[in-house]
Amino acid sequence: MAFKKELSLRGLKEIVRANRAGCLDQCEHGPTVVVYPEGVWYGGVKADDVAEIIESHIINKVPVTRLMLDDSCINTPSCAHKKARE
């Protein structure tokens, strides 16, 4: 809901779609967001991060590196985060 609200406030609702997804199989990374068409995955996203993701990534095309998930952690049976919790 935070994404939808922020997009609406910025007048982007008609050109950017925010939708809720079911399981993305990334639970070990906390709340997860994927930005397409780039396919950039963000993990541990909090409501306070939403405006930054929209401003930096959606508007200025600069991914928020501090929240990005490493490619080696996405859709893989094991990664450093999964091992740490096992």
PyRosetta script that sets phi, psi and omega in degrees:
from pyrosetta import init, pose_from_sequence

init()
pose = pose_from_sequence("MAFKKELSLRGLKEIVRANRAGCLDQCEHGPTVVVYPEGVWYGGVKADDVAEIIESHIINKVPVTRLMLDDSCINTPSCAHKKARE")
pose.set_psi(1, -32.7)
pose.set_omega(1, -179.9)
pose.set_phi(2, -62.6)
pose.set_psi(2, -39.1)
pose.set_omega(2, 178.4)
pose.set_phi(3, -65.4)
pose.set_psi(3, -46.0)
pose.set_omega(3, -179.6)
pose.set_phi(4, -60.9)
pose.set_psi(4, -43.0)
pose.set_omega(4, -179.9)
pose.set_phi(5, -63.9)
pose.set_psi(5, -47.1)
pose.set_omega(5, -178.2)
pose.set_phi(6, -66.0)
pose.set_psi(6, -39.6)
pose.set_omega(6, 177.7)
pose.set_phi(7, -63.4)
pose.set_psi(7, -40.7)
pose.set_omega(7, 178.6)
pose.set_phi(8, -64.6)
pose.set_psi(8, -45.1)
pose.set_omega(8, 179.1)
pose.set_phi(9, -59.5)
pose.set_psi(9, -32.3)
pose.set_omega(9, -177.9)
pose.set_phi(10, -91.7)
pose.set_psi(10, 3.3)
pose.set_omega(10, 179.3)
pose.set_phi(11, 72.5)
pose.set_psi(11, 24.5)
pose.set_omega(11, -176.7)
pose.set_phi(12, -104.9)
pose.set_psi(12, 0.4)
pose.set_omega(12, -173.8)
pose.set_phi(13, -57.5)
pose.set_psi(13, -31.9)
pose.set_omega(13, -177.7)
pose.set_phi(14, -81.0)
pose.set_psi(14, -16.7)
pose.set_omega(14, -177.4)
pose.set_phi(15, -117.0)
pose.set_psi(15, -13.1)
pose.set_omega(15, 178.9)
pose.set_phi(16, -126.2)
pose.set_psi(16, 129.3)
pose.set_omega(16, -179.9)
pose.set_phi(17, -106.5)
pose.set_psi(17, 126.8)
pose.set_omega(17, 172.9)
pose.set_phi(18, -109.9)
pose.set_psi(18, 123.9)
pose.set_omega(18, 177.4)
pose.set_phi(19, -136.4)
pose.set_psi(19, 148.5)
pose.set_omega(19, 179.2)
pose.set_phi(20, -77.1)
pose.set_psi(20, 140.3)
pose.set_omega(20, 178.7)
pose.set_phi(21, -119.2)
pose.set_psi(21, 159.9)
pose.set_omega(21, 173.2)
pose.set_phi(22, -76.2)
pose.set_psi(22, -148.8)
pose.set_omega(22, -177.8)
pose.set_phi(23, -63.8)
pose.set_psi(23, 130.1)
pose.set_omega(23, 175.5)
pose.set_phi(24, -104.6)
pose.set_psi(24, 6.1)
pose.set_omega(24, 179.8)
pose.set_phi(25, 58.3)
pose.set_psi(25, 35.9)
pose.set_omega(25, 179.9)
pose.set_phi(26, -130.1)
pose.set_psi(26, 33.6)
pose.set_omega(26, -173.9)
pose.set_phi(27, -54.4)
pose.set_psi(27, -35.4)
pose.set_omega(27, -178.4)
pose.set_phi(28, -64.3)
pose.set_psi(28, -12.8)
pose.set_omega(28, -179.8)
pose.set_phi(29, -101.6)
pose.set_psi(29, 9.7)
pose.set_omega(29, -179.9)
pose.set_phi(30, 71.9)
pose.set_psi(30, -163.1)
pose.set_omega(30, 178.7)
pose.set_phi(31, -56.0)
pose.set_psi(31, 128.8)
pose.set_omega(31, -172.6)
pose.set_phi(32, -118.8)
pose.set_psi(32, 140.7)
pose.set_omega(32, 178.1)
pose.set_phi(33, -128.9)
pose.set_psi(33, 138.9)
pose.set_omega(33, 174.8)
pose.set_phi(34, -121.0)
pose.set_psi(34, 131.7)
pose.set_omega(34, 178.0)
pose.set_phi(35, -108.0)
pose.set_psi(35, 120.2)
pose.set_omega(35, 176.9)
pose.set_phi(36, -109.7)
pose.set_psi(36, 150.8)
pose.set_omega(36, 17.7)
pose.set_phi(37, -88.1)
pose.set_psi(37, -3.9)
pose.set_omega(37, -177.3)
pose.set_phi(38, -66.3)
pose.set_psi(38, -28.4)
pose.set_omega(38, -177.6)
pose.set_phi(39, 73.4)
pose.set_psi(39, 33.9)
pose.set_omega(39, 178.3)
pose.set_phi(40, -86.2)
pose.set_psi(40, 126.1)
pose.set_omega(40, -179.9)
pose.set_phi(41, -101.4)
pose.set_psi(41, 133.9)
pose.set_omega(41, 175.4)
pose.set_phi(42, -118.0)
pose.set_psi(42, 140.4)
pose.set_omega(42, 178.7)
pose.set_phi(43, -124.2)
pose.set_psi(43, 158.6)
pose.set_omega(43, -179.9)
pose.set_phi(44, 64.1)
pose.set_psi(44, 29.4)
pose.set_omega(44, -175.7)
pose.set_phi(45, -73.1)
pose.set_psi(45, 132.2)
pose.set_omega(45, 177.0)
pose.set_phi(46, -114.2)
pose.set_psi(46, 162.5)
pose.set_omega(46, 179.1)
pose.set_phi(47, -55.6)
pose.set_psi(47, -33.8)
pose.set_omega(47, 179.0)
pose.set_phi(48, -66.7)
pose.set_psi(48, -16.8)
pose.set_omega(48, -178.9)
pose.set_phi(49, -87.5)
pose.set_psi(49, -15.5)
pose.set_omega(49, -172.7)
pose.set_phi(50, -59.1)
pose.set_psi(50, -50.9)
pose.set_omega(50, -178.8)
pose.set_phi(51, -59.9)
pose.set_psi(51, -38.7)
pose.set_omega(51, 179.3)
pose.set_phi(52, -65.7)
pose.set_psi(52, -42.8)
pose.set_omega(52, 179.2)
pose.set_phi(53, -63.3)
pose.set_psi(53, -43.1)
pose.set_omega(53, -180.0)
pose.set_phi(54, -66.6)
pose.set_psi(54, -47.8)
pose.set_omega(54, -178.9)
pose.set_phi(55, -64.1)
pose.set_psi(55, -51.1)
pose.set_omega(55, -174.6)
pose.set_phi(56, -75.2)
pose.set_psi(56, -53.3)
pose.set_omega(56, -172.7)
pose.set_phi(57, -85.0)
pose.set_psi(57, -53.0)
pose.set_omega(57, -174.7)
pose.set_phi(58, -69.9)
pose.set_psi(58, -45.5)
pose.set_omega(58, -176.8)
pose.set_phi(59, -84.2)
pose.set_psi(59, -49.5)
pose.set_omega(59, -173.6)
pose.set_phi(60, -98.2)
pose.set_psi(60, 0.0)
pose.set_omega(60, 175.9)
pose.set_phi(61, 63.0)
pose.set_psi(61, 29.2)
pose.set_omega(61, 178.4)
pose.set_phi(62, -118.8)
pose.set_psi(62, 106.3)
pose.set_omega(62, -179.8)
pose.set_phi(63, -58.1)
pose.set_psi(63, 151.3)
pose.set_omega(63, 179.5)
pose.set_phi(64, -87.6)
pose.set_psi(64, 94.7)
pose.set_omega(64, -171.5)
pose.set_phi(65, -61.4)
pose.set_psi(65, -32.4)
pose.set_omega(65, -177.5)
pose.set_phi(66, -65.6)
pose.set_psi(66, -19.2)
pose.set_omega(66, -179.9)
pose.set_phi(67, -105.9)
pose.set_psi(67, -9.1)
pose.set_omega(67, -175.6)
pose.set_phi(68, -67.9)
pose.set_psi(68, 139.3)
pose.set_omega(68, 173.3)
pose.set_phi(69, -86.8)
pose.set_psi(69, 140.3)
pose.set_omega(69, 177.2)
pose.set_phi(70, -67.3)
pose.set_psi(70, 141.5)
pose.set_omega(70, 179.2)
pose.set_phi(71, -54.9)
pose.set_psi(71, -31.2)
pose.set_omega(71, -178.4)
pose.set_phi(72, -71.5)
pose.set_psi(72, -9.6)
pose.set_omega(72, -179.6)
pose.set_phi(73, -99.9)
pose.set_psi(73, -8.7)
pose.set_omega(73, -173.1)
pose.set_phi(74, -96.9)
pose.set_psi(74, 127.6)
pose.set_omega(74, 177.3)
pose.set_phi(75, 52.1)
pose.set_psi(75, 46.2)
pose.set_omega(75, 178.3)
pose.set_phi(76, -128.8)
pose.set_psi(76, 148.2)
pose.set_omega(76, -178.4)
pose.set_phi(77, -68.0)
pose.set_psi(77, -19.8)
pose.set_omega(77, 178.7)
pose.set_phi(78, -149.4)
pose.set_psi(78, 147.3)
pose.set_omega(78, 173.3)
pose.set_phi(79, -155.8)
pose.set_psi(79, 174.0)
pose.set_omega(79, -177.4)
pose.set_phi(80, -57.2)
pose.set_psi(80, -34.7)
pose.set_omega(80, -179.4)
pose.set_phi(81, -70.2)
pose.set_psi(81, -40.3)
pose.set_omega(81, 179.6)
pose.set_phi(82, -68.8)
pose.set_psi(82, -41.4)
pose.set_omega(82, -179.6)
pose.set_phi(83, -63.6)
pose.set_psi(83, -36.6)
pose.set_omega(83, -178.0)
pose.set_phi(84, -65.8)
pose.set_psi(84, -25.9)
pose.set_omega(84, -176.2)
pose.set_phi(85, -98.8)
pose.set_psi(85, -9.6)
pose.set_omega(85, -178.5)
pose.set_phi(86, -79.1)
pose.dump_pdb("model.pdb")
